[in-house]
C-alpha cells in the first residue's frame, strides 16, 4: 500500500505540537489579557514582512527565515507578503 507523506511547514508543525501538548509556548499578555502565542507571532511577522516589502531591513529576522518557516515561495518580500496574508487570515480568525 502506498502511503502519502504529508509535508508540513515548520509553522504548521509547531502549531500541531502545541495542540498535541508536546510544545509549550510562552504566555503573551496584551491589553490586560492573554492572547495565543501563535497569533502574536503571526502579527509580528506580518509587521516585519510589511517593512521588508517597503525595503526596510529588520534586525534578527530575514526574508529567508520567514520563507522557510511559513513555506512561502515568492522571490521578493512584497510577493511573500501576499502569500503570508492568506496564512494570516486563515490562522487568526
Secondary structure by P-SEA (a helix, b strand, c coil): cbbbbbbbcaaaaaaaaaaaccbbbbbbbcccccccaaaaaaaaaaaaaaaaaaccccccccaaaaaaaaccccccaaaaaaaaaaaaaaccc
